[in-house]
Amino acid sequence: YRTPEGWVVKVELAGVSVEDVEIDVQGNVLSIAGCRKDRSCGYGGSYEQMEITYSRFEKTLKFPASIEGVQLDHMFENGLLIIRLKRGEAVETKADAV
């Protein structure tokens, strides 16, 4: 999503732990990489059918302009990784507004 402050990116990452995600910005590219691990299945078990993939993943998103130097904030919410990218010039603090 494009916002007045910058961008909001949502990525479905159900079953991925926050410590298993890497976020990187280079020029106009946002890279999201990580690994979905099966933490509930013990050793020695086998599965009959699997509906979710457990493996390493990487997603790259190209933006129409450079996003280098943005203020990056992220959170997990209901299986979604939500990344907020705020441009420096659009960020205003209460002290600036007074």
N, C-alpha and C positions, 0 to 999 in steps of 0.2 A: 504494500500500500504506500502511496505517496502522501505525506502529511505536510502541513505548513512548517513543521520543525525538521523534517527529513524523510525517513522511511520507517515502515514497520514490516518485518518479515515473519511469517508463520511457517513452521515446518513440523509436520507430523512425525513425532519420535516416540511413539508409545513403547514402553518397556526399556527405554534407554536412560541410564543414570546420568545426572548432570556432570559427574566427574569423568564420564566417558565421551565427552563432547569437546571438540576444539573448534574455535571460531577465529578466522583470520581475514584481514582486509589488506588487499594489495591493489592500488590504483582504483579501478572501477569494479573490482571483483570481490565478492564476499564468499569465502569458502567455509563450509560446515562439514566437519569430518568426525567420525567416532566409531563406536562399536556397540552393537546390540548383543548383549550376552544373556544366555539362559541361566538365570541364577536359581531357578526352582527345580530343575531336574538334577538328581544326584547321579553319581557314577554308577555304572552297571545297568542303568535303565535303558529302555529303547522306546521309540515313539512309533505310533501307528499312522498318524496324520499330523502335519504341521501347517498351520495357517499363517505363521509369522516367520520371517527370515532372521536368523541370528548370524550376523557377520559384520565385517567392517563396511562402512558406507562413506561416501563423500558426495557432497552437493555443492556446485558452484553457481552463483547467480551474478550475471553481468548487469551493472547499472548504466544508465545513459550518460553519467558523468562520474568523475572521481569521487570516491567516498573516503579516501585516505584522510585521516585526521578527525573523523567523526567521533562523537561521544557514543560509545556502544554500551548498551544495557541489555541484559537478557534474563529470561525467567522461564521456568516450566510451568504450564498450567493445563491440567487435564489431558496429558499426552502430547501437548503442543509445545514446541520451543518457540518463544516469542522474542524476537530481537528488535530493539529500537535503536535506530541510527539517527542521532541528532547532529545537524550541522552546527558548527561553532558559532557562526554569525546569527543563527536563529534562536540560540539558547539565551534566555534572559532571566536573570535572578531577581528576587524581590529587591535587593539592594540597588540593582541597575534601574528598576522601575521607579524608585523613590526620588 
